Amino acid sequence: MIVAEIIPIAADHAGYELKEILKEELEHLGYEPEDLGASEENPDDDYPDYAHPLAGEISRGEAKRGILLCGSGIGVDIVANRYPHVRAALAWAPKIAELSRQHNDSNVLVIPARFVSTEEAVDIMTRWLDTPFDGGRHTRRVEKIDAPDGEEEKANAS
């Protein structure tokens, strides 16, 4: 039996409606969405309250990939990228999502809900989910992301 990949997904009030649509699309594509909120459109919601739990799951290795949404995408992107091993990528077009996977092995897709249509968001998410990491010279670069200053260079020198 093949088990569907669990994809945590979260949004603040600005991304709530689009999150609900993307959850349905994830199911249609054979994934199991894990909804980490918001559960309604409440303008008093704060985006860090949703970004922290999702980024924590990715950082701890409890999920391989996740999706975050907020109005501009910037707030949740900043929060998520504070976590070790999280490579959150803000994508406003399918090609940006694709490149974030190919070259950066992004593991959190961030969608700016107020700046993309529903159709664009679905295309962005689908492209991101379908694109593998290229590896090769990009592996070295990705490894440098989590390396403390100069530690990666020292490791390569020995």
MOCORRA-V668136 format. One record per pair of residues at least 4 apart in sequence whose ideal C-beta (glycine too) atoms are under 7 Angstrom apart, sorted by the first residue. I is the first residue (numbers start at 1). GAP is how many residues later the second one is. If there is no record, write none. Layout:
# MOCORRA-V668136
i->I gap->GAP
i->I gap->GAP
This chain:
# MOCORRA-V668136
i->4 gap->26
i->4 gap->27
i->4 gap->28
i->5 gap->26
i->5 gap->27
i->5 gap->59
i->6 gap->26
i->6 gap->28
i->6 gap->57
i->7 gap->19
i->7 gap->24
i->7 gap->25
i->7 gap->26
i->7 gap->27
i->7 gap->58
i->7 gap->59
i->7 gap->60
i->8 gap->26
i->8 gap->28
i->8 gap->46
i->8 gap->49
i->8 gap->55
i->8 gap->58
i->9 gap->10
i->9 gap->13
i->9 gap->14
i->9 gap->24
i->9 gap->25
i->9 gap->26
i->9 gap->27
i->9 gap->57
i->9 gap->58
i->10 gap->26
i->10 gap->27
i->10 gap->40
i->10 gap->41
i->10 gap->43
i->10 gap->44
i->10 gap->58
i->11 gap->4
i->11 gap->5
i->11 gap->7
i->11 gap->8
i->11 gap->27
i->11 gap->39
i->11 gap->57
i->11 gap->58
i->11 gap->59
i->11 gap->102
i->12 gap->26
i->12 gap->33
i->12 gap->34
i->12 gap->35
i->12 gap->38
i->12 gap->58
i->13 gap->25
i->13 gap->28
i->13 gap->29
i->13 gap->30
i->13 gap->32
i->14 gap->56
i->14 gap->57
i->14 gap->99
i->14 gap->100
i->15 gap->4
i->15 gap->54
i->15 gap->55
i->15 gap->98
i->16 gap->4
i->16 gap->22
i->16 gap->24
i->16 gap->25
i->17 gap->4
i->17 gap->24
i->18 gap->4
i->18 gap->51
i->18 gap->95
i->18 gap->100
i->18 gap->103
i->19 gap->4
i->19 gap->50
i->21 gap->4
i->21 gap->97
i->22 gap->4
i->22 gap->45
i->22 gap->99
i->22 gap->103
i->23 gap->4
i->23 gap->10
i->23 gap->12
i->24 gap->4
i->25 gap->4
i->25 gap->97
i->25 gap->100
i->26 gap->5
i->26 gap->7
i->27 gap->4
i->27 gap->6
i->29 gap->100
i->36 gap->14
i->36 gap->17
i->36 gap->18
i->37 gap->13
i->38 gap->4
i->38 gap->7
i->38 gap->12
i->45 gap->4
i->47 gap->4
i->47 gap->23
i->47 gap->28
i->47 gap->29
i->47 gap->32
i->48 gap->4
i->48 gap->31
i->50 gap->4
i->51 gap->4
i->51 gap->17
i->51 gap->25
i->51 gap->28
i->51 gap->29
i->52 gap->4
i->52 gap->27
i->53 gap->4
i->54 gap->4
i->54 gap->12
i->54 gap->14
i->54 gap->26
i->55 gap->4
i->55 gap->24
i->55 gap->25
i->55 gap->28
i->55 gap->31
i->55 gap->53
i->56 gap->4
i->56 gap->27
i->57 gap->5
i->57 gap->6
i->57 gap->9
i->58 gap->5
i->58 gap->8
i->58 gap->25
i->58 gap->28
i->58 gap->49
i->58 gap->50
i->59 gap->24
i->59 gap->25
i->59 gap->26
i->59 gap->27
i->64 gap->43
i->65 gap->42
i->66 gap->42
i->67 gap->42
i->67 gap->44
i->67 gap->58
i->68 gap->8
i->68 gap->12
i->68 gap->20
i->68 gap->40
i->68 gap->42
i->69 gap->42
i->69 gap->44
i->70 gap->5
i->70 gap->6
i->70 gap->43
i->71 gap->41
i->71 gap->42
i->71 gap->43
i->72 gap->40
i->72 gap->42
i->72 gap->43
i->73 gap->4
i->73 gap->17
i->73 gap->37
i->73 gap->38
i->73 gap->39
i->74 gap->4
i->74 gap->16
i->75 gap->4
i->76 gap->4
i->76 gap->34
i->77 gap->4
i->77 gap->11
i->77 gap->13
i->77 gap->33
i->80 gap->6
i->80 gap->8
i->80 gap->28
i->81 gap->5
i->81 gap->7
i->84 gap->62
i->85 gap->61
i->86 gap->21
i->86 gap->22
i->87 gap->17
i->87 gap->18
i->87 gap->19
i->87 gap->20
i->87 gap->21
i->87 gap->58
i->88 gap->18
i->88 gap->20
i->88 gap->22
i->89 gap->11
i->89 gap->15
i->89 gap->17
i->89 gap->20
i->89 gap->21
i->90 gap->20
i->90 gap->22
i->91 gap->5
i->91 gap->6
i->91 gap->9
i->91 gap->18
i->91 gap->19
i->91 gap->20
i->91 gap->33
i->91 gap->37
i->92 gap->4
i->92 gap->20
i->92 gap->23
i->92 gap->24
i->93 gap->31
i->94 gap->4
i->94 gap->29
i->94 gap->30
i->94 gap->33
i->95 gap->4
i->96 gap->4
i->97 gap->4
i->97 gap->12
i->97 gap->27
i->97 gap->30
i->97 gap->31
i->98 gap->4
i->98 gap->29
i->98 gap->33
i->99 gap->4
i->100 gap->4
i->100 gap->6
i->101 gap->4
i->101 gap->5
i->101 gap->27
i->101 gap->30
i->101 gap->31
i->101 gap->32
i->102 gap->29
i->102 gap->31
i->102 gap->32
i->103 gap->31
i->103 gap->35
i->104 gap->38
i->105 gap->28
i->105 gap->37
i->109 gap->16
i->109 gap->19
i->111 gap->5
i->111 gap->10
i->111 gap->13
i->112 gap->4
i->116 gap->4
i->116 gap->5
i->116 gap->8
i->117 gap->4
i->118 gap->4
i->119 gap->4
i->120 gap->4
i->121 gap->4
i->122 gap->4
i->123 gap->4
i->124 gap->4
i->125 gap->4
i->126 gap->4
i->127 gap->4
i->134 gap->4
i->135 gap->4
i->137 gap->4
i->138 gap->4
i->139 gap->4
i->140 gap->4
i->143 gap->4
i->143 gap->9
i->144 gap->8
i->147 gap->4
i->147 gap->5
i->150 gap->4
i->151 gap->4
i->152 gap->4
i->153 gap->4
i->154 gap->4
